[in-house]
Amino acid sequence: MSFPEVEARISSPGELVAVLREVKQCIAQGILRQVKPANAPFALDDLATVPDEGPWPDYVEAYFVDRRGQQYRLIVETYHGAGGSWGRV
């Protein structure tokens, strides 16, 4: 399995940098497009506003859909360093 299908636990700044770069590359290639579900009031409108290497917002939540309609979510709590995940919804 390759990105974006792979599920990833994000437990370090380096892992977040890697996931941000992968997601942004998939968006640039048209593999993913960002969406904002109505039931996700804290989701970002545009992941491009998040710098790859920080500083990051305290909380990052973003949703995406691929060409087949599969939905994905990036969710990371950066303030306390609790980490987060990337995966299918």
PDB file with one MODEL, atoms N, CA, C and O in Angstrom:
MODEL        1
ATOM      1  N   MET A   1       0.847  -1.176   0.000  1.00  0.00           N
ATOM      2  CA  MET A   1       0.000   0.000   0.000  1.00  0.00           C
ATOM      3  C   MET A   1       0.899   1.247   0.000  1.00  0.00           C
ATOM      4  O   MET A   1       1.942   1.277   0.653  1.00  0.00           O
ATOM      5  N   SER A   2       0.479   2.252  -0.731  1.00  0.00           N
ATOM      6  CA  SER A   2       1.249   3.487  -0.780  1.00  0.00           C
ATOM      7  C   SER A   2       0.363   4.663  -0.382  1.00  0.00           C
ATOM      8  O   SER A   2      -0.856   4.537  -0.257  1.00  0.00           O
ATOM      9  N   PHE A   3       1.003   5.794  -0.189  1.00  0.00           N
ATOM     10  CA  PHE A   3       0.277   6.991   0.191  1.00  0.00           C
ATOM     11  C   PHE A   3      -0.650   7.383  -0.955  1.00  0.00           C
ATOM     12  O   PHE A   3      -0.212   7.300  -2.102  1.00  0.00           O
ATOM     13  N   PRO A   4      -1.877   7.797  -0.741  1.00  0.00           N
ATOM     14  CA  PRO A   4      -2.503   8.140   0.524  1.00  0.00           C
ATOM     15  C   PRO A   4      -3.189   6.988   1.248  1.00  0.00           C
ATOM     16  O   PRO A   4      -3.700   7.182   2.351  1.00  0.00           O
ATOM     17  N   GLU A   5      -3.216   5.779   0.652  1.00  0.00           N
ATOM     18  CA  GLU A   5      -3.967   4.679   1.254  1.00  0.00           C
ATOM     19  C   GLU A   5      -3.399   4.207   2.586  1.00  0.00           C
ATOM     20  O   GLU A   5      -4.130   3.658   3.411  1.00  0.00           O
ATOM     21  N   VAL A   6      -2.118   4.411   2.803  1.00  0.00           N
ATOM     22  CA  VAL A   6      -1.473   3.939   4.020  1.00  0.00           C
ATOM     23  C   VAL A   6      -1.988   4.724   5.233  1.00  0.00           C
ATOM     24  O   VAL A   6      -2.203   5.933   5.155  1.00  0.00           O
ATOM     25  N   GLU A   7      -2.178   4.027   6.338  1.00  0.00           N
ATOM     26  CA  GLU A   7      -2.567   4.680   7.592  1.00  0.00           C
ATOM     27  C   GLU A   7      -1.281   5.039   8.331  1.00  0.00           C
ATOM     28  O   GLU A   7      -0.321   4.270   8.292  1.00  0.00           O
ATOM     29  N   ALA A   8      -1.240   6.176   8.994  1.00  0.00           N
ATOM     30  CA  ALA A   8      -0.020   6.597   9.673  1.00  0.00           C
ATOM     31  C   ALA A   8      -0.333   7.216  11.022  1.00  0.00           C
ATOM     32  O   ALA A   8      -1.200   8.082  11.137  1.00  0.00           O
ATOM     33  N   ARG A   9       0.373   6.766  12.028  1.00  0.00           N
ATOM     34  CA  ARG A   9       0.336   7.400  13.347  1.00  0.00           C
ATOM     35  C   ARG A   9       1.402   8.484  13.327  1.00  0.00           C
ATOM     36  O   ARG A   9       2.519   8.244  12.870  1.00  0.00           O
ATOM     37  N   ILE A  10       1.076   9.654  13.809  1.00  0.00           N
ATOM     38  CA  ILE A  10       2.015  10.774  13.830  1.00  0.00           C
ATOM     39  C   ILE A  10       2.397  11.028  15.281  1.00  0.00           C
ATOM     40  O   ILE A  10       1.580  11.495  16.075  1.00  0.00           O
ATOM     41  N   SER A  11       3.645  10.717  15.619  1.00  0.00           N
ATOM     42  CA  SER A  11       4.064  10.851  17.013  1.00  0.00           C
ATOM     43  C   SER A  11       5.321  11.693  17.178  1.00  0.00           C
ATOM     44  O   SER A  11       5.886  11.758  18.270  1.00  0.00           O
ATOM     45  N   SER A  12       5.764  12.339  16.102  1.00  0.00           N
ATOM     46  CA  SER A  12       6.933  13.216  16.207  1.00  0.00           C
ATOM     47  C   SER A  12       6.812  14.331  15.171  1.00  0.00           C
ATOM     48  O   SER A  12       6.084  14.190  14.188  1.00  0.00           O
ATOM     49  N   PRO A  13       7.521  15.432  15.386  1.00  0.00           N
ATOM     50  CA  PRO A  13       7.507  16.500  14.390  1.00  0.00           C
ATOM     51  C   PRO A  13       7.968  16.019  13.012  1.00  0.00           C
ATOM     52  O   PRO A  13       7.415  16.437  11.995  1.00  0.00           O
ATOM     53  N   GLY A  14       8.966  15.155  12.972  1.00  0.00           N
ATOM     54  CA  GLY A  14       9.447  14.633  11.699  1.00  0.00           C
ATOM     55  C   GLY A  14       8.386  13.853  10.948  1.00  0.00           C
ATOM     56  O   GLY A  14       8.291  13.943   9.724  1.00  0.00           O
ATOM     57  N   GLU A  15       7.586  13.085  11.681  1.00  0.00           N
ATOM     58  CA  GLU A  15       6.501  12.330  11.048  1.00  0.00           C
ATOM     59  C   GLU A  15       5.432  13.267  10.507  1.00  0.00           C
ATOM     60  O   GLU A  15       4.870  13.012   9.442  1.00  0.00           O
ATOM     61  N   LEU A  16       5.143  14.350  11.227  1.00  0.00           N
ATOM     62  CA  LEU A  16       4.167  15.328  10.737  1.00  0.00           C
ATOM     63  C   LEU A  16       4.680  15.997   9.466  1.00  0.00           C
ATOM     64  O   LEU A  16       3.926  16.165   8.508  1.00  0.00           O
ATOM     65  N   VAL A  17       5.952  16.378   9.450  1.00  0.00           N
ATOM     66  CA  VAL A  17       6.542  16.983   8.253  1.00  0.00           C
ATOM     67  C   VAL A  17       6.377  16.046   7.058  1.00  0.00           C
ATOM     68  O   VAL A  17       5.977  16.480   5.978  1.00  0.00           O
ATOM     69  N   ALA A  18       6.683  14.769   7.251  1.00  0.00           N
ATOM     70  CA  ALA A  18       6.589  13.792   6.159  1.00  0.00           C
ATOM     71  C   ALA A  18       5.159  13.659   5.644  1.00  0.00           C
ATOM     72  O   ALA A  18       4.940  13.620   4.433  1.00  0.00           O
ATOM     73  N   VAL A  19       4.187  13.591   6.552  1.00  0.00           N
ATOM     74  CA  VAL A  19       2.788  13.445   6.139  1.00  0.00           C
ATOM     75  C   VAL A  19       2.298  14.712   5.437  1.00  0.00           C
ATOM     76  O   VAL A  19       1.619  14.628   4.413  1.00  0.00           O
ATOM     77  N   LEU A  20       2.634  15.873   5.973  1.00  0.00           N
ATOM     78  CA  LEU A  20       2.225  17.121   5.314  1.00  0.00           C
ATOM     79  C   LEU A  20       2.755  17.180   3.883  1.00  0.00           C
ATOM     80  O   LEU A  20       2.030  17.558   2.964  1.00  0.00           O
ATOM     81  N   ARG A  21       4.002  16.810   3.701  1.00  0.00           N
ATOM     82  CA  ARG A  21       4.591  16.837   2.355  1.00  0.00           C
ATOM     83  C   ARG A  21       3.908  15.842   1.423  1.00  0.00           C
ATOM     84  O   ARG A  21       3.644  16.153   0.262  1.00  0.00           O
ATOM     85  N   GLU A  22       3.624  14.655   1.929  1.00  0.00           N
ATOM     86  CA  GLU A  22       2.945  13.638   1.111  1.00  0.00           C
ATOM     87  C   GLU A  22       1.555  14.107   0.693  1.00  0.00           C
ATOM     88  O   GLU A  22       1.177  13.989  -0.473  1.00  0.00           O
ATOM     89  N   VAL A  23       0.802  14.638   1.646  1.00  0.00           N
ATOM     90  CA  VAL A  23      -0.560  15.094   1.346  1.00  0.00           C
ATOM     91  C   VAL A  23      -0.526  16.235   0.332  1.00  0.00           C
ATOM     92  O   VAL A  23      -1.286  16.230  -0.636  1.00  0.00           O
ATOM     93  N   LYS A  24       0.345  17.202   0.551  1.00  0.00           N
ATOM     94  CA  LYS A  24       0.430  18.337  -0.371  1.00  0.00           C
ATOM     95  C   LYS A  24       0.861  17.891  -1.765  1.00  0.00           C
ATOM     96  O   LYS A  24       0.393  18.440  -2.762  1.00  0.00           O
ATOM     97  N   GLN A  25       1.741  16.909  -1.843  1.00  0.00           N
ATOM     98  CA  GLN A  25       2.151  16.379  -3.139  1.00  0.00           C
ATOM     99  C   GLN A  25       0.974  15.696  -3.836  1.00  0.00           C
ATOM    100  O   GLN A  25       0.786  15.854  -5.043  1.00  0.00           O
ATOM    101  N   CYS A  26       0.188  14.941  -3.079  1.00  0.00           N
ATOM    102  CA  CYS A  26      -0.995  14.278  -3.649  1.00  0.00           C
ATOM    103  C   CYS A  26      -2.014  15.298  -4.143  1.00  0.00           C
ATOM    104  O   CYS A  26      -2.664  15.076  -5.165  1.00  0.00           O
ATOM    105  N   ILE A  27      -2.160  16.405  -3.436  1.00  0.00           N
ATOM    106  CA  ILE A  27      -3.065  17.471  -3.880  1.00  0.00           C
ATOM    107  C   ILE A  27      -2.544  18.073  -5.185  1.00  0.00           C
ATOM    108  O   ILE A  27      -3.308  18.267  -6.130  1.00  0.00           O
ATOM    109  N   ALA A  28      -1.252  18.367  -5.236  1.00  0.00           N
ATOM    110  CA  ALA A  28      -0.653  18.966  -6.434  1.00  0.00           C
ATOM    111  C   ALA A  28      -0.781  18.054  -7.648  1.00  0.00           C
ATOM    112  O   ALA A  28      -0.914  18.533  -8.774  1.00  0.00           O
ATOM    113  N   GLN A  29      -0.741  16.748  -7.426  1.00  0.00           N
ATOM    114  CA  GLN A  29      -0.837  15.782  -8.520  1.00  0.00           C
ATOM    115  C   GLN A  29      -2.281  15.430  -8.870  1.00  0.00           C
ATOM    116  O   GLN A  29      -2.524  14.667  -9.805  1.00  0.00           O
ATOM    117  N   GLY A  30      -3.231  15.977  -8.133  1.00  0.00           N
ATOM    118  CA  GLY A  30      -4.633  15.697  -8.404  1.00  0.00           C
ATOM    119  C   GLY A  30      -5.117  14.366  -7.858  1.00  0.00           C
ATOM    120  O   GLY A  30      -6.212  13.920  -8.199  1.00  0.00           O
ATOM    121  N   ILE A  31      -4.319  13.727  -7.017  1.00  0.00           N
ATOM    122  CA  ILE A  31      -4.701  12.451  -6.408  1.00  0.00           C
ATOM    123  C   ILE A  31      -5.719  12.684  -5.295  1.00  0.00           C
ATOM    124  O   ILE A  31      -6.645  11.893  -5.113  1.00  0.00           O
ATOM    125  N   LEU A  32      -5.538  13.775  -4.556  1.00  0.00           N
ATOM    126  CA  LEU A  32      -6.455  14.157  -3.478  1.00  0.00           C
ATOM    127  C   LEU A  32      -6.952  15.571  -3.721  1.00  0.00           C
ATOM    128  O   LEU A  32      -6.292  16.381  -4.371  1.00  0.00           O
ATOM    129  N   ARG A  33      -8.131  15.846  -3.185  1.00  0.00           N
ATOM    130  CA  ARG A  33      -8.604  17.231  -3.104  1.00  0.00           C
ATOM    131  C   ARG A  33      -9.147  17.428  -1.705  1.00  0.00           C
ATOM    132  O   ARG A  33      -9.731  16.520  -1.114  1.00  0.00           O
ATOM    133  N   GLN A  34      -8.947  18.622  -1.189  1.00  0.00           N
ATOM    134  CA  GLN A  34      -9.378  18.906   0.171  1.00  0.00           C
ATOM    135  C   GLN A  34     -10.857  19.245   0.189  1.00  0.00           C
ATOM    136  O   GLN A  34     -11.366  19.925  -0.702  1.00  0.00           O
ATOM    137  N   VAL A  35     -11.539  18.761   1.217  1.00  0.00           N
ATOM    138  CA  VAL A  35     -12.954  19.052   1.438  1.00  0.00           C
ATOM    139  C   VAL A  35     -13.125  19.482   2.884  1.00  0.00           C
ATOM    140  O   VAL A  35     -12.256  19.233   3.720  1.00  0.00           O
ATOM    141  N   LYS A  36     -14.244  20.127   3.178  1.00  0.00           N
ATOM    142  CA  LYS A  36     -14.538  20.514   4.559  1.00  0.00           C
ATOM    143  C   LYS A  36     -15.956  20.068   4.887  1.00  0.00           C
ATOM    144  O   LYS A  36     -16.924  20.724   4.501  1.00  0.00           O
ATOM    145  N   PRO A  37     -16.079  18.948   5.600  1.00  0.00           N
ATOM    146  CA  PRO A  37     -17.411  18.464   5.964  1.00  0.00           C
ATOM    147  C   PRO A  37     -18.140  19.467   6.862  1.00  0.00           C
ATOM    148  O   PRO A  37     -17.519  20.152   7.675  1.00  0.00           O
ATOM    149  N   ALA A  38     -19.435  19.543   6.707  1.00  0.00           N
ATOM    150  CA  ALA A  38     -20.248  20.455   7.516  1.00  0.00           C
ATOM    151  C   ALA A  38     -20.157  20.128   9.000  1.00  0.00           C
ATOM    152  O   ALA A  38     -20.294  21.017   9.840  1.00  0.00           O
ATOM    153  N   ASN A  39     -19.925  18.858   9.329  1.00  0.00           N
ATOM    154  CA  ASN A  39     -19.877  18.456  10.738  1.00  0.00           C
ATOM    155  C   ASN A  39     -18.462  18.513  11.313  1.00  0.00           C
ATOM    156  O   ASN A  39     -18.188  17.889  12.338  1.00  0.00           O
ATOM    157  N   ALA A  40     -17.564  19.252  10.668  1.00  0.00           N
ATOM    158  CA  ALA A  40     -16.186  19.401  11.148  1.00  0.00           C
ATOM    159  C   ALA A  40     -15.843  20.888  11.239  1.00  0.00           C
ATOM    160  O   ALA A  40     -15.095  21.402  10.407  1.00  0.00           O
ATOM    161  N   PRO A  41     -16.385  21.583  12.246  1.00  0.00           N
ATOM    162  CA  PRO A  41     -16.224  23.032  12.314  1.00  0.00           C
ATOM    163  C   PRO A  41     -14.788  23.507  12.501  1.00  0.00           C
ATOM    164  O   PRO A  41     -14.483  24.658  12.189  1.00  0.00           O
ATOM    165  N   PHE A  42     -13.902  22.655  13.002  1.00  0.00           N
ATOM    166  CA  PHE A  42     -12.519  23.068  13.232  1.00  0.00           C
ATOM    167  C   PHE A  42     -11.577  22.644  12.106  1.00  0.00           C
ATOM    168  O   PHE A  42     -10.373  22.889  12.179  1.00  0.00           O
ATOM    169  N   ALA A  43     -12.116  22.014  11.075  1.00  0.00           N
ATOM    170  CA  ALA A  43     -11.294  21.572   9.949  1.00  0.00           C
ATOM    171  C   ALA A  43     -10.759  22.774   9.175  1.00  0.00           C
ATOM    172  O   ALA A  43     -11.430  23.797   9.037  1.00  0.00           O
ATOM    173  N   LEU A  44      -9.547  22.626   8.681  1.00  0.00           N
ATOM    174  CA  LEU A  44      -8.924  23.677   7.885  1.00  0.00           C
ATOM    175  C   LEU A  44      -9.599  23.798   6.526  1.00  0.00           C
ATOM    176  O   LEU A  44     -10.072  22.812   5.961  1.00  0.00           O
ATOM    177  N   ASP A  45      -9.634  25.017   6.015  1.00  0.00           N
ATOM    178  CA  ASP A  45     -10.131  25.246   4.661  1.00  0.00           C
ATOM    179  C   ASP A  45      -9.065  24.931   3.617  1.00  0.00           C
ATOM    180  O   ASP A  45      -9.379  24.497   2.509  1.00  0.00           O
ATOM    181  N   ASP A  46      -7.793  25.154   3.983  1.00  0.00           N
ATOM    182  CA  ASP A  46      -6.710  24.997   3.011  1.00  0.00           C
ATOM    183  C   ASP A  46      -5.436  24.555   3.717  1.00  0.00           C
ATOM    184  O   ASP A  46      -4.827  25.333   4.450  1.00  0.00           O
ATOM    185  N   LEU A  47      -5.036  23.313   3.498  1.00  0.00           N
ATOM    186  CA  LEU A  47      -3.826  22.780   4.130  1.00  0.00           C
ATOM    187  C   LEU A  47      -2.577  23.542   3.690  1.00  0.00           C
ATOM    188  O   LEU A  47      -1.565  23.520   4.391  1.00  0.00           O
ATOM    189  N   ALA A  48      -2.633  24.205   2.557  1.00  0.00           N
ATOM    190  CA  ALA A  48      -1.483  24.972   2.075  1.00  0.00           C
ATOM    191  C   ALA A  48      -1.087  26.081   3.041  1.00  0.00           C
ATOM    192  O   ALA A  48       0.041  26.570   2.983  1.00  0.00           O
ATOM    193  N   THR A  49      -1.992  26.485   3.926  1.00  0.00           N
ATOM    194  CA  THR A  49      -1.677  27.529   4.906  1.00  0.00           C
ATOM    195  C   THR A  49      -0.837  26.998   6.061  1.00  0.00           C
ATOM    196  O   THR A  49      -0.345  27.778   6.875  1.00  0.00           O
ATOM    197  N   VAL A  50      -0.668  25.688   6.141  1.00  0.00           N
ATOM    198  CA  VAL A  50       0.124  25.072   7.212  1.00  0.00           C
ATOM    199  C   VAL A  50       1.538  24.835   6.690  1.00  0.00           C
ATOM    200  O   VAL A  50       1.726  24.055   5.757  1.00  0.00           O
ATOM    201  N   PRO A  51       2.542  25.501   7.281  1.00  0.00           N
ATOM    202  CA  PRO A  51       3.918  25.306   6.812  1.00  0.00           C
ATOM    203  C   PRO A  51       4.382  23.871   7.051  1.00  0.00           C
ATOM    204  O   PRO A  51       4.074  23.276   8.083  1.00  0.00           O
ATOM    205  N   ASP A  52       5.122  23.323   6.094  1.00  0.00           N
ATOM    206  CA  ASP A  52       5.598  21.946   6.237  1.00  0.00           C
ATOM    207  C   ASP A  52       6.397  21.745   7.525  1.00  0.00           C
ATOM    208  O   ASP A  52       6.209  20.748   8.223  1.00  0.00           O
ATOM    209  N   GLU A  53       7.272  22.669   7.836  1.00  0.00           N
ATOM    210  CA  GLU A  53       8.167  22.479   8.974  1.00  0.00           C
ATOM    211  C   GLU A  53       7.845  23.393  10.151  1.00  0.00           C
ATOM    212  O   GLU A  53       8.698  23.608  11.012  1.00  0.00           O
ATOM    213  N   GLY A  54       6.641  23.928  10.203  1.00  0.00           N
ATOM    214  CA  GLY A  54       6.214  24.741  11.327  1.00  0.00           C
ATOM    215  C   GLY A  54       6.626  26.191  11.153  1.00  0.00           C
ATOM    216  O   GLY A  54       7.319  26.534  10.195  1.00  0.00           O
ATOM    217  N   PRO A  55       6.205  27.037  12.071  1.00  0.00           N
ATOM    218  CA  PRO A  55       5.371  26.678  13.227  1.00  0.00           C
ATOM    219  C   PRO A  55       3.966  26.286  12.786  1.00  0.00           C
ATOM    220  O   PRO A  55       3.429  26.802  11.805  1.00  0.00           O
ATOM    221  N   TRP A  56       3.395  25.363  13.537  1.00  0.00           N
ATOM    222  CA  TRP A  56       2.086  24.816  13.213  1.00  0.00           C
ATOM    223  C   TRP A  56       1.013  25.373  14.143  1.00  0.00           C
ATOM    224  O   TRP A  56       1.309  25.808  15.257  1.00  0.00           O
ATOM    225  N   PRO A  57      -0.229  25.357  13.679  1.00  0.00           N
ATOM    226  CA  PRO A  57      -1.330  25.681  14.588  1.00  0.00           C
ATOM    227  C   PRO A  57      -1.359  24.643  15.717  1.00  0.00           C
ATOM    228  O   PRO A  57      -0.791  23.560  15.577  1.00  0.00           O
ATOM    229  N   ASP A  58      -2.010  24.967  16.815  1.00  0.00           N
ATOM    230  CA  ASP A  58      -2.103  24.039  17.949  1.00  0.00           C
ATOM    231  C   ASP A  58      -2.842  22.762  17.578  1.00  0.00           C
ATOM    232  O   ASP A  58      -2.591  21.700  18.148  1.00  0.00           O
ATOM    233  N   TYR A  59      -3.741  22.871  16.634  1.00  0.00           N
ATOM    234  CA  TYR A  59      -4.581  21.738  16.246  1.00  0.00           C
ATOM    235  C   TYR A  59      -4.749  21.762  14.732  1.00  0.00           C
ATOM    236  O   TYR A  59      -5.116  22.786  14.157  1.00  0.00           O
ATOM    237  N   VAL A  60      -4.484  20.646  14.100  1.00  0.00           N
ATOM    238  CA  VAL A  60      -4.633  20.529  12.648  1.00  0.00           C
ATOM    239  C   VAL A  60      -5.647  19.428  12.364  1.00  0.00           C
ATOM    240  O   VAL A  60      -5.470  18.285  12.784  1.00  0.00           O
ATOM    241  N   GLU A  61      -6.697  19.777  11.657  1.00  0.00           N
ATOM    242  CA  GLU A  61      -7.708  18.811  11.234  1.00  0.00           C
ATOM    243  C   GLU A  61      -8.067  19.151   9.790  1.00  0.00           C
ATOM    244  O   GLU A  61      -8.461  20.277   9.488  1.00  0.00           O
ATOM    245  N   ALA A  62      -7.928  18.170   8.908  1.00  0.00           N
ATOM    246  CA  ALA A  62      -8.222  18.410   7.498  1.00  0.00           C
ATOM    247  C   ALA A  62      -8.744  17.126   6.864  1.00  0.00           C
ATOM    248  O   ALA A  62      -8.355  16.022   7.246  1.00  0.00           O
ATOM    249  N   TYR A  63      -9.626  17.292   5.897  1.00  0.00           N
ATOM    250  CA  TYR A  63     -10.280  16.159   5.232  1.00  0.00           C
ATOM    251  C   TYR A  63     -10.020  16.219   3.733  1.00  0.00           C
ATOM    252  O   TYR A  63      -9.882  17.290   3.143  1.00  0.00           O
ATOM    253  N   PHE A  64      -9.957  15.036   3.142  1.00  0.00           N
ATOM    254  CA  PHE A  64      -9.621  14.921   1.728  1.00  0.00           C
ATOM    255  C   PHE A  64     -10.429  13.800   1.106  1.00  0.00           C
ATOM    256  O   PHE A  64     -10.947  12.928   1.804  1.00  0.00           O
ATOM    257  N   VAL A  65     -10.531  13.831  -0.206  1.00  0.00           N
ATOM    258  CA  VAL A  65     -11.197  12.762  -0.948  1.00  0.00           C
ATOM    259  C   VAL A  65     -10.331  12.444  -2.165  1.00  0.00           C
ATOM    260  O   VAL A  65      -9.755  13.342  -2.781  1.00  0.00           O
ATOM    261  N   ASP A  66     -10.245  11.157  -2.505  1.00  0.00           N
ATOM    262  CA  ASP A  66      -9.478  10.778  -3.690  1.00  0.00           C
ATOM    263  C   ASP A  66     -10.405  10.638  -4.892  1.00  0.00           C
ATOM    264  O   ASP A  66     -11.605  10.895  -4.791  1.00  0.00           O
ATOM    265  N   ARG A  67      -9.859  10.238  -6.005  1.00  0.00           N
ATOM    266  CA  ARG A  67     -10.621  10.155  -7.260  1.00  0.00           C
ATOM    267  C   ARG A  67     -11.750   9.136  -7.205  1.00  0.00           C
ATOM    268  O   ARG A  67     -12.719   9.249  -7.955  1.00  0.00           O
ATOM    269  N   ARG A  68     -11.638   8.147  -6.329  1.00  0.00           N
ATOM    270  CA  ARG A  68     -12.673   7.111  -6.209  1.00  0.00           C
ATOM    271  C   ARG A  68     -13.736   7.474  -5.179  1.00  0.00           C
ATOM    272  O   ARG A  68     -14.722   6.756  -5.016  1.00  0.00           O
ATOM    273  N   GLY A  69     -13.532   8.595  -4.481  1.00  0.00           N
ATOM    274  CA  GLY A  69     -14.490   9.007  -3.466  1.00  0.00           C
ATOM    275  C   GLY A  69     -14.124   8.577  -2.061  1.00  0.00           C
ATOM    276  O   GLY A  69     -14.862   8.856  -1.116  1.00  0.00           O
ATOM    277  N   GLN A  70     -12.975   7.889  -1.906  1.00  0.00           N
ATOM    278  CA  GLN A  70     -12.525   7.495  -0.567  1.00  0.00           C
ATOM    279  C   GLN A  70     -12.123   8.747   0.201  1.00  0.00           C
ATOM    280  O   GLN A  70     -11.409   9.605  -0.319  1.00  0.00           O
ATOM    281  N   GLN A  71     -12.590   8.842   1.443  1.00  0.00           N
ATOM    282  CA  GLN A  71     -12.289  10.007   2.269  1.00  0.00           C
ATOM    283  C   GLN A  71     -11.149   9.700   3.231  1.00  0.00           C
ATOM    284  O   GLN A  71     -10.993   8.574   3.705  1.00  0.00           O
ATOM    285  N   TYR A  72     -10.350  10.741   3.507  1.00  0.00           N
ATOM    286  CA  TYR A  72      -9.208  10.641   4.413  1.00  0.00           C
ATOM    287  C   TYR A  72      -9.240  11.808   5.388  1.00  0.00           C
ATOM    288  O   TYR A  72      -9.828  12.855   5.121  1.00  0.00           O
ATOM    289  N   ARG A  73      -8.582  11.592   6.537  1.00  0.00           N
ATOM    290  CA  ARG A  73      -8.524  12.657   7.543  1.00  0.00           C
ATOM    291  C   ARG A  73      -7.112  12.752   8.103  1.00  0.00           C
ATOM    292  O   ARG A  73      -6.469  11.744   8.395  1.00  0.00           O
ATOM    293  N   LEU A  74      -6.651  13.983   8.244  1.00  0.00           N
ATOM    294  CA  LEU A  74      -5.420  14.295   8.954  1.00  0.00           C
ATOM    295  C   LEU A  74      -5.832  15.020  10.218  1.00  0.00           C
ATOM    296  O   LEU A  74      -6.520  16.038  10.160  1.00  0.00           O
ATOM    297  N   ILE A  75      -5.416  14.502  11.351  1.00  0.00           N
ATOM    298  CA  ILE A  75      -5.748  15.139  12.621  1.00  0.00           C
ATOM    299  C   ILE A  75      -4.525  15.062  13.533  1.00  0.00           C
ATOM    300  O   ILE A  75      -3.995  13.982  13.793  1.00  0.00           O
ATOM    301  N   VAL A  76      -4.086  16.237  14.016  1.00  0.00           N
ATOM    302  CA  VAL A  76      -2.883  16.299  14.843  1.00  0.00           C
ATOM    303  C   VAL A  76      -3.051  17.383  15.900  1.00  0.00           C
ATOM    304  O   VAL A  76      -3.473  18.499  15.596  1.00  0.00           O
ATOM    305  N   GLU A  77      -2.722  17.048  17.130  1.00  0.00           N
ATOM    306  CA  GLU A  77      -2.696  18.015  18.228  1.00  0.00           C
ATOM    307  C   GLU A  77      -1.228  18.344  18.462  1.00  0.00           C
ATOM    308  O   GLU A  77      -0.485  17.522  18.998  1.00  0.00           O
ATOM    309  N   THR A  78      -0.807  19.535  18.065  1.00  0.00           N
ATOM    310  CA  THR A  78       0.607  19.891  18.134  1.00  0.00           C
ATOM    311  C   THR A  78       0.984  20.638  19.411  1.00  0.00           C
ATOM    312  O   THR A  78       2.150  20.618  19.804  1.00  0.00           O
ATOM    313  N   TYR A  79       0.044  21.285  20.058  1.00  0.00           N
ATOM    314  CA  TYR A  79       0.352  22.133  21.216  1.00  0.00           C
ATOM    315  C   TYR A  79       0.995  21.351  22.354  1.00  0.00           C
ATOM    316  O   TYR A  79       2.031  21.760  22.877  1.00  0.00           O
ATOM    317  N   HIS A  80       0.399  20.243  22.737  1.00  0.00           N
ATOM    318  CA  HIS A  80       0.929  19.424  23.825  1.00  0.00           C
ATOM    319  C   HIS A  80       1.787  18.271  23.310  1.00  0.00           C
ATOM    320  O   HIS A  80       2.323  17.493  24.099  1.00  0.00           O
ATOM    321  N   GLY A  81       1.917  18.164  22.000  1.00  0.00           N
ATOM    322  CA  GLY A  81       2.715  17.089  21.426  1.00  0.00           C
ATOM    323  C   GLY A  81       2.049  15.733  21.489  1.00  0.00           C
ATOM    324  O   GLY A  81       2.724  14.703  21.489  1.00  0.00           O
ATOM    325  N   ALA A  82       0.718  15.726  21.543  1.00  0.00           N
ATOM    326  CA  ALA A  82      -0.018  14.465  21.664  1.00  0.00           C
ATOM    327  C   ALA A  82       0.011  13.648  20.374  1.00  0.00           C
ATOM    328  O   ALA A  82      -0.283  12.453  20.390  1.00  0.00           O
ATOM    329  N   GLY A  83       0.362  14.283  19.263  1.00  0.00           N
ATOM    330  CA  GLY A  83       0.429  13.553  18.000  1.00  0.00           C
ATOM    331  C   GLY A  83      -0.910  13.478  17.313  1.00  0.00           C
ATOM    332  O   GLY A  83      -1.824  14.253  17.595  1.00  0.00           O
ATOM    333  N   GLY A  84      -1.006  12.530  16.405  1.00  0.00           N
ATOM    334  CA  GLY A  84      -2.232  12.402  15.637  1.00  0.00           C
ATOM    335  C   GLY A  84      -2.152  11.264  14.653  1.00  0.00           C
ATOM    336  O   GLY A  84      -1.432  10.288  14.862  1.00  0.00           O
ATOM    337  N   SER A  85      -2.915  11.403  13.552  1.00  0.00           N
ATOM    338  CA  SER A  85      -2.958  10.311  12.585  1.00  0.00           C
ATOM    339  C   SER A  85      -3.396  10.798  11.214  1.00  0.00           C
ATOM    340  O   SER A  85      -3.983  11.869  11.057  1.00  0.00           O
ATOM    341  N   TRP A  86      -3.087   9.968  10.236  1.00  0.00           N
ATOM    342  CA  TRP A  86      -3.563  10.103   8.865  1.00  0.00           C
ATOM    343  C   TRP A  86      -4.226   8.788   8.519  1.00  0.00           C
ATOM    344  O   TRP A  86      -3.665   7.726   8.790  1.00  0.00           O
ATOM    345  N   GLY A  87      -5.405   8.833   7.927  1.00  0.00           N
ATOM    346  CA  GLY A  87      -6.021   7.586   7.514  1.00  0.00           C
ATOM    347  C   GLY A  87      -7.378   7.787   6.885  1.00  0.00           C
ATOM    348  O   GLY A  87      -7.880   8.903   6.755  1.00  0.00           O
ATOM    349  N   ARG A  88      -7.952   6.663   6.499  1.00  0.00           N
ATOM    350  CA  ARG A  88      -9.286   6.672   5.896  1.00  0.00           C
ATOM    351  C   ARG A  88     -10.333   7.028   6.934  1.00  0.00           C
ATOM    352  O   ARG A  88     -10.188   6.744   8.123  1.00  0.00           O
ATOM    353  N   VAL A  89     -11.391   7.655   6.448  1.00  0.00           N
ATOM    354  CA  VAL A  89     -12.510   8.001   7.326  1.00  0.00           C
ATOM    355  C   VAL A  89     -13.543   6.907   7.208  1.00  0.00           C
ATOM    356  O   VAL A  89     -14.587   6.971   7.857  1.00  0.00           O
TER     357      VAL A  89
ENDMDL
END
